[in-house]
Amino acid sequence: MRHPLVLLLTLLTINPAFADTKPNFIVVFCDDLGYADIGPFGSKTHDTPVLDRMAREGMKLTDFYSTCSVCTPSRSSLMTGCYPRRVNMHCDEKNLCVLFPAARKGL
């Protein structure tokens, strides 16, 4: 590398930590929540005025995925950024799925 000092200074000046305003992220992560179960996505059954306002004033993401279809593995993935198997939240000591409230590894 010919100019490491220039690279370092460039990286320091574009660091988002120096921004005037930092982005806010709110993740709504619920068990058994269907796509149209809240107001911003078309629910006429449930009133969600706060979520409606947040969607109007911010950004609404419409394409999302989970690493697992059940709660504990998907929650552990969201909290750690890893796949459930990587953090050993896919099965318990008896090699049973971490699925039921009685599971020893459940969140």
C-alpha positions in Angstrom: 0.0 0.0 0.0 1.5 3.3 -1.1 -0.4 5.8 1.1 -1.7 4.2 4.2 -2.0 7.5 6.0 -4.3 8.9 3.3 -6.5 5.8 3.5 -6.7 6.1 7.3 -7.7 9.7 7.2 -10.3 9.0 4.5 -11.8 6.3 6.6 -11.9 8.5 9.6 -13.6 11.3 7.9 -16.4 9.2 6.4 -17.2 7.4 9.6 -20.9 7.5 10.3 -20.2 8.1 14.0 -19.3 11.7 13.1 -22.6 12.4 11.4 -24.9 15.1 12.8 -27.8 12.8 13.1 -27.6 9.0 13.5 -30.2 6.7 12.0 -32.9 5.2 14.2 -33.9 1.6 13.6 -37.0 0.0 15.1 -37.5 -3.7 14.5 -40.9 -5.2 15.1 -40.3 -8.9 15.7 -43.4 -10.9 16.7 -44.5 -14.5 16.8 -47.3 -15.3 14.4 -47.6 -11.8 12.9 -49.1 -12.0 9.5 -48.2 -9.5 6.7 -51.4 -7.6 6.9 -51.9 -7.8 10.7 -50.9 -4.2 11.4 -52.1 -0.9 10.0 -49.1 0.1 7.7 -49.6 -3.1 5.8 -53.4 -2.9 5.3 -55.1 -4.2 8.5 -58.6 -2.9 9.0 -59.1 -5.1 12.1 -56.4 -3.8 14.4 -55.7 -0.2 15.1 -52.0 0.6 15.2 -51.8 4.4 15.1 -48.2 4.6 16.3 -47.0 2.1 13.8 -49.0 3.9 11.1 -47.4 7.2 11.9 -43.9 5.6 12.0 -44.5 4.1 8.5 -45.7 7.5 7.2 -42.8 9.5 8.5 -40.1 7.0 8.0 -39.3 4.0 5.8 -41.5 0.9 5.5 -39.6 -2.2 4.4 -41.8 -4.7 2.6 -39.5 -7.7 2.0 -38.2 -9.5 5.0 -37.0 -13.0 6.0 -36.3 -15.0 9.1 -33.7 -17.7 9.6 -36.2 -20.0 11.2 -39.9 -20.4 11.4 -40.1 -20.8 15.1 -39.4 -18.3 17.9 -36.2 -19.2 19.8 -33.9 -19.8 16.8 -35.2 -16.8 14.9 -34.9 -14.5 18.0 -31.4 -15.7 18.7 -30.5 -14.9 15.0 -31.9 -11.4 15.3 -30.1 -10.7 18.5 -26.7 -12.2 17.5 -26.6 -11.8 13.8 -25.7 -15.5 13.4 -27.6 -18.5 12.2 -29.3 -20.5 15.0 -26.9 -23.5 14.5 -23.9 -21.2 14.9 -25.0 -20.1 18.4 -26.4 -23.6 19.3 -30.0 -22.6 19.5 -31.4 -25.1 17.0 -31.6 -28.1 19.3 -31.3 -28.9 23.0 -29.1 -31.4 24.9 -31.4 -34.3 23.9 -31.2 -33.2 20.2 -34.8 -32.1 20.3 -35.9 -28.9 18.5 -35.9 -25.7 20.6 -39.6 -25.2 19.9 -41.6 -25.7 23.1 -41.7 -23.6 26.3 -40.3 -26.5 28.3 -37.1 -26.6 26.1 -34.1 -25.9 28.3 -32.6 -23.5 25.8 -35.6 -21.5 24.9 -35.6 -17.7 25.0 
